[in-house]
Every structure is written in C-alpha cells, then in structure tokens.
Amino acid sequence: MAIINSSTTVHLLLFMVATVVMVAADLHRLNHPVKADGSISFLAIGDWGRRGLYNQSNVAYQMGKVGEEMDVDFIVSTGDNFYDSGLVDEQDPAFFESFTNVYTAPSLQKQWYSVLGNHDYRGNALAQLSPELRQRDNRWLCMRSFIMHAGNADFFFVDTTPFHAKYFKEEDQEYDWRGVLPREDYISQVLEDVDVALKESNAKWKIVVGHHTIHSAGVHGNTEELVDQLLPILLENEVNLYINGHDHCLEHISSSNSQLQFLTSGGGSKAWRGDVNPWNLDEMKFYYDGQGFMAGEITEDDLVVSFYDIFGNVLHKWSGSGGLHREW
Ligand SMILES: *[C@@H]1O[C@H](CO)[C@@H](O)[C@H](O)[C@H]1NC(C)=O
C-alpha cells in the first residue's frame, strides 16, 4: 500500500466502513448501509477481550452461528474490549489474540462499532482509538462518542467512563485521561452533544450505547452519575434502548414510566459472579449470570432483541413495536 498521510488514511478507512457525513455537531456521524428491505440486524457484546479464555471463544463461536442465521450487518461492542488494562499500544499482540483471532467466523467479518470501557482506559486509550488498528483489522472502529445511522435506527455511542467519579479518586489504579481533562468540561460537552444529536434525530428507533450501567441488578449496580446526568436526556428524547456492558451478565430491565429498556450485554468472557441484587420484579424482565450475547433486529415496525447463551439457546426475547411490549 502506498504511503499516505494519516488524515488521508482516516478518510479512506472511514469511507470503506461507511459514508462519512461531517456536520456542525461535534460528534462524528457514520452511516451503515441497510439490507435491501430496509431492515438491519446486529449483535451486541461486551467485556470480552481475554485471549479466548473464560468462554470467550465459545461466545465467539455462537455469535458466528447466530450472526450467519441473522445475516448480521454489524457488531456493537459495549466496551472493556481488552483485559486487564486495555492495549499497551497499537502493536499490542492482545489485539490479535483477543479480537482478530477469536471472532473468526465469516458472519463476524463485519464492521464492529466499539466504545471504551474502564478497563480500556487503564491502558493506552488512544491506541484503541487509533486508525492504525483499523489497518491491522479493518473491522475495528472505536471512538469515544459518536453517532451511527442505520436505516430506521440511530445509534448514539457514549463514552461513559469519564462520568464515573470513583475512577478519578483511585490511587492504586492508573487511567489514561488524555483528551478527557478537565473532566467537568468533557462530560458536560458529551451530554450536550448527545442531547443535540437526539433532538436532531428523525429515526424511529433511538438506541444509546455506553459501557456503564444505568440500571442494573448486577454487582456494579446503577451508575449514579449516569442516572443523574444521562438518564434524563434519554427519557426526554424518548430513547428506546440503552445498551451497556460493565456487569458481566445478560440482563433486561424495563421502565414502569417510559418506553426505555435497559439492556446489559456484558457476558463476552468472564462471568458467573453469583451475586445478583434484588430488583422490582415488574421491571426485571430477565437476568442471566453467565456468558452470552445479545442480538437485535430492526425494521420500520418493530425492534426485537434476543439474548443467547454459549449453546445458542435463546434465553429471552422481547419486541417493542410502537410502545406495545410483547414478551415471550
Ligand atoms: C463456560 O460455560 C459453561 C456453560 O455455561 C459454564 O458451566 C462454565 O462454568 C463456563 N466457564 C467459565 C470459565 O466461566
């Protein structure tokens, strides 16, 4: 390949991925092509990069099978992409060992859209964001906060780690806060950008993706900063789904007073913690403490999510057509 400067490389790569539309808003916007009938399908997975261990390879194998049956268009990663401490640099062999060499099925050779998790911030966060990684594996695309349009759905990816005040006080843990400080300015900009982008969206289905939980009965529980700061924006803008990782489980919590569904897909590798907190049973639709992943299918009329275990069993399925929630 000819030597070209890095901004040209970024443009070329993004063009290969999707069509880039740069607008006045600060968030990067991408378009993902839809199927001929206008629908899309995707898989969502989080908390995965452990060189195939802790059932990561089994999850990957089932993702490959389900991905083929559903002819998925792309994969969403909810973060904590590389354990324990992200990537060291763009050359880090963990990128191949935990990503390229694990998700090998033909159906998974699609665009991955990833956010950073707290474990990613413990390493070189900029390395995961670097276009150099896309040259090593062109499926890879990780940004802090961005928007992806896909037919009837708009996906809003939010960088949630900087919201968590605790990480800024930990003395025994290093985080790569380059590009994030001062923290208050950074998070208020993210909130404003997401709010503006949601208000501008004409999509029928609005889906927000972040690493951290808003509502979860798992060991990490609710993320209070996101409950206080992000949740009101999601409710005001009638977001349909919030998809996160962080708790290493599969989970669906509904809302009694809105259409918003809280979906955790954090079962990409290490799981089976064995401690679940009590939750209002009217809202708790599903909780699975083991490994697996989530699948989504979106048409103009319906949005269906399914959770799969490593054997390919559908553990839970939910459809959200027009606010009428059907359950299986
Ligand atoms: C792998 O998955 C199986 C089946 O769910 C489970 O019994 C086993 O404990 C898992 N192994 C690990 C290391 O989590």
The ligand as an SDF file (V2000), in Angstrom:
LIG
                    3D

 14 14  0  0  0  0  0  0  0  0999 V2000
  -18.2840  -21.8110   30.4960 C   0  0  0  0  0  0  0  0  0  0  0  0
  -19.6620  -22.0360   30.2420 O   0  0  0  0  0  0  0  0  0  0  0  0
  -20.2230  -23.1560   30.8970 C   0  0  0  0  0  0  0  0  0  0  0  0
  -21.6480  -23.2890   30.4290 C   0  0  0  0  0  0  0  0  0  0  0  0
  -22.3960  -22.1420   30.7180 O   0  0  0  0  0  0  0  0  0  0  0  0
  -20.1000  -22.9950   32.3880 C   0  0  0  0  0  0  0  0  0  0  0  0
  -20.6060  -24.1380   33.0500 O   0  0  0  0  0  0  0  0  0  0  0  0
  -18.6440  -22.7810   32.7730 C   0  0  0  0  0  0  0  0  0  0  0  0
  -18.5400  -22.5130   34.1490 O   0  0  0  0  0  0  0  0  0  0  0  0
  -18.0790  -21.5930   31.9880 C   0  0  0  0  0  0  0  0  0  0  0  0
  -16.6570  -21.4340   32.2710 N   0  0  0  0  0  0  0  0  0  0  0  0
  -16.1590  -20.3080   32.7690 C   0  0  0  0  0  0  0  0  0  0  0  0
  -14.6940  -20.2960   32.9930 C   0  0  0  0  0  0  0  0  0  0  0  0
  -16.8400  -19.3240   33.0250 O   0  0  0  0  0  0  0  0  0  0  0  0
  1  2  1  0
  1 10  1  0
  2  3  1  0
  3  4  1  0
  3  6  1  0
  4  5  1  0
  6  7  1  0
  6  8  1  0
  8  9  1  0
  8 10  1  0
 10 11  1  0
 11 12  1  0
 12 13  1  0
 12 14  2  0
M  END
$$$$
